[in-house]
Amino acid sequence: MKLPDFAEFEPILALRREMGATRLGHFELFDPHKHLTGEERTKLEQHGVLTQLHSLRLLQDHTLAIKNGRVVVFKLAHEQGKKQHFHVANCSVLQQCRDDKLIATTSLHSPFPVLDYHKRRSLSVCPECLTLLGYRGFSLVRNRRIRYSEQLLKQFQLTDFFKLYTLYPVR
């Protein structure tokens, strides 16, 4: 049985022209409207990106994303004398920041970048986020779990968190 030469098969050639495929085997799977570009990933990691809650993707597991990458967010405004947290989920505290300017980052270590090279901010994880996610059995409400949860809060590491919740890519 002899197969037709698909390089010369007109229905296939018409389909290739319609798809914009210029060479055999050439196609573009990357969609910059859905996927983070290399430049965007670098900016998120090194400088952070200014955003608002309504611009973030709220994933089914309650974590936060920009396009296909999970992010950590915190308020741009620094409130003196008040403990500052970063958020890993769409918790009730973050929902109150609906109209606030937020910094989104993929940096795995505090102090976090704040839009330029010279500013960084030391923050701890939001306990409400960990409660919402049930992260490793975290609960500051259940008496049996309070000591364990306080210890987990003190020792929280984003590198461990992103082993459970993949940083990039998310579907």
Buried (B, 14 or more C-beta within 10 A) or exposed (E): EEEEEEEEEEEBEEEBEEEEBEEEEEEEEEEEEEBBEEEBBEBBBEBBBEBBBEEBBEBEEBBBBBBBBBBBBBBBEEEEEEEBBBBBBBBEBBEEBEEBEBBBBBBBEBEBBBBEEEBBBEBEBBBBBBBBBEBEEBBBEEEEBEEBBEEBBEEBEBEEBBEEBEBBEBE
